[in-house]
Amino acid sequence: MGFGIRTLWAIIVAVVAAVVVFLSGGPGPAIITLVGGIAAALVASEGVKTDEDDEDAGEEDGAPLSPLLTEALDAIVEPVLLIDEGRVILANRAARTLLGAHIVGEDARIAIRHPAAAERLLAAGPVEPEQPISLVGLGSLDHRWDMRVADVTNGQRVVHLIDQTAHDAAERMRVDFVANASHELRTPLASILGFIETLGDEAGDDPEIRARFLKVMFDEARRMQRLVEDLISLSRIEADKYRQPAQPTDLAELVEDVWEEFLDSGAPRAKDIACDLGEDLAPVAGDRAQLSQMLHNLIGNAMKYGRADTPIRVTLGRDGDMLRLSVADRGEGIAAGHIPRLTERFYRVDSGRSRSIGGTGLGLAIVKHIVERHRGRLDIASEVGVGTTVTVRLPPLKTSTKSLSEAGVTKEQ
């Protein structure tokens, strides 16, 4: 192969062009520009024959593609294919993993089985790389891809597959979240407006009816307030999810503080809370306010869903290299099919009961994000008719005794 200064300059120009396209059009078109430019330069360089090539020209119909081009494509993490006269002449490692190693040499329509894809791959004339085609089912039934096609030298085409599965899942979550939040806010708002309208009529003249209606309106307004507060809290936690807390926090002391808050609140079930806290436990690197919110949500759920006059056990101790916090209730329990979805926003096992006791449907979603921000693990175990245990494992703070003393964290002797 005659790989000389012209080919090198061609590759440099391709890289510069890709950078310009990236700044103006994003990563998808940039990758196609880069791959197409390098492919054109290297394929063209294979047509530059040396004297030795001239002697062997009659031995082969064509030279193999450049190893440098193969290595360049394999370095790209997304599937990329090079098509010539309707056949796949080169596929990078990601494409071979997705579609199978056998696709090299196959008809492109067989390699990517999709009507819209076949039409674009074999279309006469230039194609528009800025107009991707959405493909579903490549690799697995729930995978979604954007396919971009661009023309390069000698009628060849570069195919770039961009995995959109996570993006589409996030978009569905966003749409569901907006729909659920709107529904949760609309329901109490409609109730409040209805009672206001009724009070504006003659019913407002009856003191007993007025008092009853005002209480319902107050309860519905408080429900909206709790929902808004939870939405704001969840938004703040998500904004900080990649910033790990660094403040030393004594988890045992925090559990005791939250326990006292429940006792002072006068809640009917606060007397059922029983705490078993280990001794000489290392502090965690934590956000105290968020960890307190996590405890309030877990203990509050146990109080709501556990049977009356049954214990709510809060246990804190060591579990290998981690600190293990568990909150267990004796309630109706949760069927196994519901457990994986309990941390989804607004997911409820029993919507009617949850709303009647003041649940917003965001409590465990908030707990999940708090635990993830603290690099911990959340586990939920439940048995129908027996009860539910929620376990949180958090890594202890790894620091010296001197550092803890300077930070204001002390342990009683």
Secondary structure, DSSP 8 states (H G I E B T S, - for coil): ----HHHHHHHHHHHHHHHHHHHHH-HHHHHHHHHHHHHHHHHHHTT---HHHHHTTTT-SS----HHHHHHHHTSSS-EEEEETTEEEEE-HHHHHHH-GGGTTSBHHHHS--HHHHHHHT-SS---TTS-EEEE-SSSTT-EEEEEEEE-GGG-EEEEEEE-HHHHHHHHHHHHHHHHHHHHHHHHHHHHHHHHHHHHTGGGG-HHHHHHHHHHHHHHHHHHHHHHHHHHHHHHHHHTTTS---SEE-HHHHHHHHHHHHHHHT-TTGGGEEEEE-SS---EE--HHHHHHHHHHHHHHHHHHB-TT--EEEEEEEETTEEEEEEEE-BS---TTTGGGTTSTT--SSHHHHHHTT--S-HHHHHHHHHHHTT-EEEEEEETTTEEEEEEEE-B----HHHHHHHT-----
